[in-house]
Amino acid sequence: VDSANAGRVLASDAAVFLKKSGLTDLVLGKIWDLADTDGKGILNKQEFFVALRLVACAQNGLDVSLSSLNLPVPPPRFTDTSSPLLLSGTASSDLPWAVKLEDKVKYDAIFDSLNPVNGLLSGDKVKPVLLNSKLPVDILGRVWELSDIDRDGMLDRDEFAVAMFLVYCALEKEPVPMSLPAALVPPSKRKPLSVPGAMPLIPPSTKEPHQSLPPVGILAAKTPVTQ
């Protein structure tokens, strides 16, 4: 983050990096206030370490306070390809799921009322429920993006619970995160050191290269051949 090797990090640079933790702006604001002790908008190395430590505390469900600094926590996780600890599987798989059991029961009831097919709801069926929240369309778009974890254009029971959780957070004026925090990934979707979308949906023996979803541009070019 300190690319100029100046021994300090500006608020703007730190904010961009810390956002990759998937924590809400509210939590990150609190972390910044605790780390930037004299309110000068710059973190030195020690203060930056404090911020990282507090991110780790927040990601592991601990209180964001200076008293948490000495508690044993796994290193913070940042969804960034250049981060050395991208998706450290062990830490995220042990996290308790942020969706509480009593809420999950309510979300499951809504899910079942929408007539899922093979345990899945299409975007068309979920859309009215999302729009019903009266939240801005861009926020709802992000809710869908974050909750469709395996990117199949459908939501299963757990993904739907994530969508509902995010909608209720947004209604409580909590900002919807830009990336899904580790604690919100359903336990059923957690794979040590693997991307959620990489779950083998077909027997490995029949897996051919073209089944690993090429980018949209390639799909368009290939359409005549596949038809």
RANORVEN-V185508 format. One record per run of one state. SS is the DSSP state (H for helix, E for strand, L for the rest). FROM is the first residue (numbers start at 1). LEN is the number of residues. If there is no record, write none. Layout:
BEGIN
[[SS & FROM & LEN] [SS & FROM & LEN]]
END
This chain:
BEGIN
[[L & 1 & 7] [E & 8 & 3] [H & 11 & 9] [L & 20 & 5] [H & 25 & 11] [L & 36 & 6] [E & 42 & 3] [H & 45 & 15] [L & 60 & 6] [H & 66 & 3] [L & 69 & 20] [H & 89 & 6] [L & 95 & 6] [H & 101 & 13] [L & 114 & 3] [E & 117 & 1] [L & 118 & 2] [E & 120 & 3] [H & 123 & 9] [L & 132 & 5] [H & 137 & 11] [L & 148 & 6] [E & 154 & 3] [H & 157 & 15] [L & 172 & 10] [H & 182 & 3] [L & 185 & 2] [H & 187 & 3] [L & 190 & 6] [H & 196 & 3] [L & 199 & 5] [H & 204 & 3] [L & 207 & 2] [H & 209 & 3] [L & 212 & 4] [H & 216 & 11] [L & 227 & 1]]
END
